[in-house]
Amino acid sequence: MDLPLSGTRLVKIVVAVPVVAALAAAGIAAAPTSHHVVSARSNEAAAANTRWTSGWGAAAQAPVAGNEDSGPNWSTRGFADQTVRQVVRVGIGGTRIRVRLSNAFGTKPLRIAGATAGRSAGRAVAWPKTITPVTFSHAATAVIPPGKELVSDPIALSTSPLERLAISLRLTAPTGPATFHRFAQTDSFLASGGHLNDVGADAFKEATSSWYYLTGVEVSGAPARGSVVVFGDSLVDGVGATKEADARFPDDLQERLIASRRPLGVVNAGIGSNKLLNSSPCGGEKGTSRFARDVLGRPGVRSVIVHLGANDIGAPQVDDPCVRPNPQVTARQLIDGHRALIRAAHTHGVKAVGMTVLPMKGALFPLWTPKAEQLRQELNHWIRTSHEYDAVIDADRAMSDPADREMPRPGYVFMDGLHPNDAGYQAIANAIDLAAL
């Protein structure tokens, strides 16, 4: 059906009925996918004959009632008369890109007053003569309804593997609370007024360690064979990795793929504190609710790596309103949740790769109990031995201490005693059989 936007332009929403029905049968909530995302009419004809691959991505989250960093809480405050410049590393190269913007958790239409893309020269600086306008249905402005995503027109900006891009959004009208990604592990930059085409960083006087509205950069014109989405919690999000170093294990995986001449993009769809079976204020929608949007809704996805269950197992011991509500779960419930993700992936023709849950004993906050350890062992045993996943990555074995398999290896763990450090994330990436992807 066609829905009017701003009384002038139309966007087309196409619902792939067989896919939605199959997802419902698998127990996965339907969400915008590449078949029924809001997209400009001008994109449809071009996209029909163009192969697009996800070169970068982030999972969308609802605003969090607490600082996402040490500065103002921009997710709940929103933006008005500002330019937001966000730097992302695109894993694969190509001749054109397009950007994906999300208003999934907005309460009002999001008005984009302009956008540009260019090569990043570090921090908020862009390389001269690379800043390129981003258009939507050949217009410089766009309106994204609440709960929807918007994909831009193709942009004639070539990229090389592992190159950083600076994506700038001009937001004039007050946005209200912002759809965002909390733990970016890199800074985004804010300027008052219009600075879409600024090469220098002088106007960008504020920084925040989150991404806003930007959930994907897609690439065409390259030999890419598709993409791998890594779906999970803080292990995937990269908590514990060095900031600004692209040292999460999905980053390390992307580097291994490039070095081995395997042209696959890697998308990080992790959310810190995320759970498989229960939603929470800081951890976002539960895995079974967001799988369709964050994995199946991206173009060119060939396989998905799943690491979820740790927060379902351990979080009930944490007296923190950020992670509640979170009732006690059983191994059977966790296994059924994983099975739902596997069915949904297979229905969409996507290979499903399971990842064992890392050791939790020794964490410097109250996460581990003997009962939690029993649940972890039962879930990991099923992941390893059931053969329901198409392949398995044994991150537990890669990270655990050979002297005590319930504990993480000391040289691989962050100061919180739970998350990997850079060496630990590299060890996990090294444990992945690239041929399995």
PEWOTA-V972537 format. One record per residue. RES is the residue in three letters. SS is DSSP state (H for helix, E for strand, - for the rest). Layout:
RES|SS ; RES|SS
This chain:
MET|- ; ASP|E ; LEU|E ; PRO|E ; LEU|E ; SER|- ; GLY|- ; THR|- ; ARG|E ; LEU|E ; VAL|E ; LYS|E ; ILE|- ; VAL|- ; VAL|- ; ALA|- ; VAL|H ; PRO|H ; VAL|H ; VAL|H ; ALA|H ; ALA|H ; LEU|H ; ALA|H ; ALA|H ; ALA|- ; GLY|- ; ILE|- ; ALA|- ; ALA|- ; ALA|- ; PRO|- ; THR|- ; SER|- ; HIS|- ; HIS|- ; VAL|- ; VAL|E ; SER|E ; ALA|E ; ARG|H ; SER|H ; ASN|H ; GLU|H ; ALA|H ; ALA|H ; ALA|H ; ALA|H ; ASN|- ; THR|- ; ARG|- ; TRP|- ; THR|E ; SER|E ; GLY|E ; TRP|E ; GLY|E ; ALA|- ; ALA|- ; ALA|- ; GLN|E ; ALA|- ; PRO|- ; VAL|- ; ALA|- ; GLY|- ; ASN|- ; GLU|- ; ASP|- ; SER|- ; GLY|- ; PRO|- ; ASN|- ; TRP|H ; SER|H ; THR|H ; ARG|H ; GLY|- ; PHE|- ; ALA|- ; ASP|- ; GLN|E ; THR|E ; VAL|E ; ARG|E ; GLN|E ; VAL|E ; VAL|E ; ARG|E ; VAL|E ; GLY|- ; ILE|- ; GLY|- ; GLY|E ; THR|- ; ARG|E ; ILE|E ; ARG|E ; VAL|E ; ARG|E ; LEU|E ; SER|E ; ASN|- ; ALA|- ; PHE|- ; GLY|- ; THR|- ; LYS|- ; PRO|- ; LEU|E ; ARG|E ; ILE|E ; ALA|- ; GLY|E ; ALA|E ; THR|E ; ALA|E ; GLY|E ; ARG|E ; SER|E ; ALA|E ; GLY|E ; ARG|- ; ALA|- ; VAL|E ; ALA|E ; TRP|- ; PRO|- ; LYS|- ; THR|- ; ILE|- ; THR|E ; PRO|E ; VAL|- ; THR|- ; PHE|E ; SER|- ; HIS|- ; ALA|E ; ALA|- ; THR|- ; ALA|E ; VAL|E ; ILE|E ; PRO|- ; PRO|- ; GLY|- ; LYS|- ; GLU|E ; LEU|E ; VAL|E ; SER|- ; ASP|- ; PRO|- ; ILE|E ; ALA|- ; LEU|- ; SER|- ; THR|E ; SER|- ; PRO|- ; LEU|- ; GLU|E ; ARG|E ; LEU|E ; ALA|E ; ILE|E ; SER|E ; LEU|E ; ARG|E ; LEU|E ; THR|- ; ALA|- ; PRO|- ; THR|- ; GLY|- ; PRO|- ; ALA|- ; THR|- ; PHE|E ; HIS|E ; ARG|- ; PHE|- ; ALA|- ; GLN|- ; THR|- ; ASP|- ; SER|E ; PHE|E ; LEU|E ; ALA|E ; SER|E ; GLY|- ; GLY|- ; HIS|- ; LEU|- ; ASN|- ; ASP|- ; VAL|- ; GLY|- ; ALA|- ; ASP|- ; ALA|- ; PHE|- ; LYS|- ; GLU|E ; ALA|E ; THR|E ; SER|- ; SER|- ; TRP|E ; TYR|E ; TYR|- ; LEU|E ; THR|E ; GLY|E ; VAL|E ; GLU|E ; VAL|E ; SER|E ; GLY|- ; ALA|- ; PRO|- ; ALA|- ; ARG|- ; GLY|E ; SER|E ; VAL|E ; VAL|E ; VAL|E ; PHE|E ; GLY|E ; ASP|- ; SER|H ; LEU|H ; VAL|H ; ASP|H ; GLY|- ; VAL|- ; GLY|- ; ALA|- ; THR|- ; LYS|- ; GLU|- ; ALA|- ; ASP|- ; ALA|- ; ARG|- ; PHE|H ; PRO|H ; ASP|H ; ASP|H ; LEU|H ; GLN|H ; GLU|H ; ARG|H ; LEU|H ; ILE|H ; ALA|H ; SER|- ; ARG|- ; ARG|- ; PRO|- ; LEU|E ; GLY|E ; VAL|E ; VAL|E ; ASN|E ; ALA|E ; GLY|E ; ILE|- ; GLY|- ; SER|- ; ASN|- ; LYS|- ; LEU|- ; LEU|- ; ASN|- ; SER|- ; SER|E ; PRO|- ; CYS|- ; GLY|- ; GLY|E ; GLU|- ; LYS|- ; GLY|H ; THR|H ; SER|H ; ARG|H ; PHE|H ; ALA|H ; ARG|H ; ASP|H ; VAL|H ; LEU|H ; GLY|- ; ARG|- ; PRO|- ; GLY|- ; VAL|E ; ARG|E ; SER|E ; VAL|E ; ILE|E ; VAL|E ; HIS|E ; LEU|- ; GLY|- ; ALA|H ; ASN|H ; ASP|H ; ILE|H ; GLY|H ; ALA|H ; PRO|H ; GLN|H ; VAL|- ; ASP|- ; ASP|- ; PRO|- ; CYS|- ; VAL|- ; ARG|- ; PRO|- ; ASN|- ; PRO|- ; GLN|- ; VAL|- ; THR|- ; ALA|H ; ARG|H ; GLN|H ; LEU|H ; ILE|H ; ASP|H ; GLY|H ; HIS|H ; ARG|H ; ALA|H ; LEU|H ; ILE|H ; ARG|H ; ALA|H ; ALA|H ; HIS|H ; THR|H ; HIS|- ; GLY|- ; VAL|- ; LYS|E ; ALA|E ; VAL|E ; GLY|E ; MET|E ; THR|- ; VAL|- ; LEU|- ; PRO|- ; MET|- ; LYS|E ; GLY|- ; ALA|- ; LEU|- ; PHE|- ; PRO|- ; LEU|- ; TRP|- ; THR|- ; PRO|H ; LYS|H ; ALA|H ; GLU|H ; GLN|H ; LEU|H ; ARG|H ; GLN|H ; GLU|H ; LEU|H ; ASN|H ; HIS|H ; TRP|H ; ILE|H ; ARG|H ; THR|H ; SER|- ; HIS|- ; GLU|- ; TYR|- ; ASP|- ; ALA|E ; VAL|E ; ILE|E ; ASP|- ; ALA|H ; ASP|H ; ARG|H ; ALA|H ; MET|H ; SER|E ; ASP|E ; PRO|- ; ALA|- ; ASP|E ; ARG|E ; GLU|E ; MET|E ; PRO|E ; ARG|- ; PRO|H ; GLY|H ; TYR|H ; VAL|E ; PHE|- ; MET|- ; ASP|- ; GLY|- ; LEU|- ; HIS|- ; PRO|E ; ASN|- ; ASP|H ; ALA|H ; GLY|H ; TYR|H ; GLN|H ; ALA|H ; ILE|H ; ALA|H ; ASN|H ; ALA|- ; ILE|- ; ASP|- ; LEU|H ; ALA|H ; ALA|H ; LEU|-
